[in-house]
Amino acid sequence: MRRDRTLVRASDVGLYAFCARAWWLARVQEADHDNPARLAHGTAVHSAHGAQVRRIGQARRAALVLIGAGVLLLIAFLALSFLGQ
């Protein structure tokens, strides 16, 4: 199964920048990796890291929403305090 050669992925650019020969062997010659277990481990580690980055992004957005809600409540409290006098 040959991949679409017109599509350039960021991972291809990174692999090429790291080692042009490795990119050529994998993408042009379709050579098997010499250590598939290490490749599978690296893929799993990258996947786990991506999931962690997504969770951190979600937590950051939730924190910003809570901070915004707190600021709005503080403004409302101060406004009611000054208007109630």
C-alpha positions in Angstrom: 0.0 0.0 0.0 1.7 3.2 -1.2 0.9 6.5 0.5 -0.1 9.6 -1.3 3.2 11.3 -2.2 1.6 14.7 -2.6 0.8 14.9 1.1 3.6 16.2 3.3 3.1 15.6 7.0 4.7 17.5 9.8 6.1 14.2 11.1 7.8 13.6 7.7 9.4 17.0 7.9 10.6 16.3 11.5 11.9 12.9 10.5 13.7 14.3 7.4 15.3 17.1 9.5 16.4 14.6 12.1 17.8 12.0 9.6 17.2 12.4 5.8 18.5 8.8 5.3 16.0 7.4 7.7 13.2 9.3 6.0 14.3 8.1 2.6 14.4 4.5 3.8 11.0 4.6 5.4 9.1 6.7 2.9 10.8 6.0 -0.5 12.2 2.5 0.0 9.5 1.4 2.4 12.1 -0.4 4.4 11.1 -2.0 7.7 12.4 -0.5 10.9 15.3 -2.3 12.4 13.8 -2.3 15.9 10.0 -2.5 15.6 9.6 -2.9 19.4 11.4 0.4 20.0 9.3 2.1 17.2 6.1 0.8 18.8 7.3 2.0 22.3 8.1 5.5 20.8 4.7 5.6 19.1 2.9 4.7 22.4 5.0 7.3 24.4 4.1 10.0 21.8 0.4 9.1 22.0 0.4 9.3 25.8 2.2 12.6 25.6 -0.4 13.9 23.2 -3.2 12.8 25.5 -1.5 14.6 28.4 -1.2 17.8 26.4 -4.9 17.6 25.5 -5.8 17.1 29.2 -3.7 20.1 30.3 -5.3 22.3 27.6 -8.7 21.3 28.9 -7.7 22.0 32.5 -6.3 25.4 31.5 -9.5 26.3 29.7 -11.6 25.3 32.7 -9.3 27.3 35.0 -9.8 30.4 32.8 -13.6 30.0 32.9 -13.6 29.6 36.7 -11.4 32.7 37.0 -13.7 34.7 34.7 -16.7 33.5 36.7 -15.0 34.6 40.0 -14.2 38.0 38.6 -17.8 38.5 37.5 -19.1 37.4 40.9 -16.7 39.8 42.6 -17.8 42.7 40.3 -21.5 41.8 41.0 -20.8 41.7 44.8 -19.0 45.0 44.8 -21.7 46.6 42.7 -24.5 45.4 45.0 -22.5 46.5 48.0 -22.1 50.1 46.8 -25.6 50.3 45.5 -27.1 48.9 48.7 -25.5 51.7 50.9 
